[in-house]
Every structure is written in C-alpha cells, then in structure tokens.
Amino acid sequence: MMSTFEIASLRFDAQGLIPAIAQAPDGEVLMLAWMNAKSLAETLRTGEVTYWSRSRQELWRKGATSGHVQSLVELRVDCDRDCLLLIVDQTGPACHTNRSNCFYTAVRDGRAVVLSDPVA
C-alpha cells in the first residue's frame, strides 16, 4: 500500500521534536538524535541528514564540520508515528567521540565496558 507521506502526520513532542535513530544498511545502530519538521524536510529535500541540535537550538547537518556526513538511504516511521528510523550511508565515524557508533559502552555484570576505541 502506498500513500503520500506528510510530515504533519508525525507525532512530535511538546517541543516539536521527534527521536530519530540512525542505522547503517548492515543493521548497525549508529546514533540517536532529534529532528523537528524543518530538519526532516531539509533531510528529505537534500538527502543529507539534518537534525535539530537541542543544545545549540539550531539545525545541524550531520558532518558539516567533521566531514562525517550521513546520506539518507531510506526513512522509516514507527507504528505510532512518534519515532523515525533513518537508514543512512555514514561517511567516517558517526559518534562525536570518533567511534563508529555512539553505543560503544555496554553494561555487563554491573560494570561499564567500553567496546571500541576511537578511530585513529
């Protein structure tokens, strides 16, 4: 079944934001960030993933300063329409710590275990 996608059909929170999970085509979960209607529209228009920076209160094109851009492969919307899954081609590390993804710490037997080092 196909129908026209409308950004207004999404369920944004009280701040006008929706969580967006970035995932590589191979299934690796890269990061979680936030989008608003404007950043999502920009992402769909350009194919380059743009988020909303809650700390800076501005649009944030992933990789604008680092060069570690995300190119949108596919946008998926969850069943409640309150979360996005972005399948992306990631150039370089996804995490600002210079790791391939932001989920590099596991909790095992009550201890925090770092699973990967920054990319050299």
Secondary structure as GFF3:
##gff-version 3
##sequence-region A 1 120
A	DSSP	three_ten_helix	7	9	.	.	.	ID=ss1
A	DSSP	beta_strand	18	23	.	.	.	ID=ss2
A	DSSP	beta_strand	29	35	.	.	.	ID=ss3
A	DSSP	alpha_helix	37	46	.	.	.	ID=ss4
A	DSSP	beta_strand	50	53	.	.	.	ID=ss5
A	DSSP	beta_strand	58	61	.	.	.	ID=ss6
A	DSSP	beta_strand	70	77	.	.	.	ID=ss7
A	DSSP	beta_strand	84	90	.	.	.	ID=ss8
A	DSSP	beta_strand	105	108	.	.	.	ID=ss9
A	DSSP	beta_strand	111	114	.	.	.	ID=ss10
###
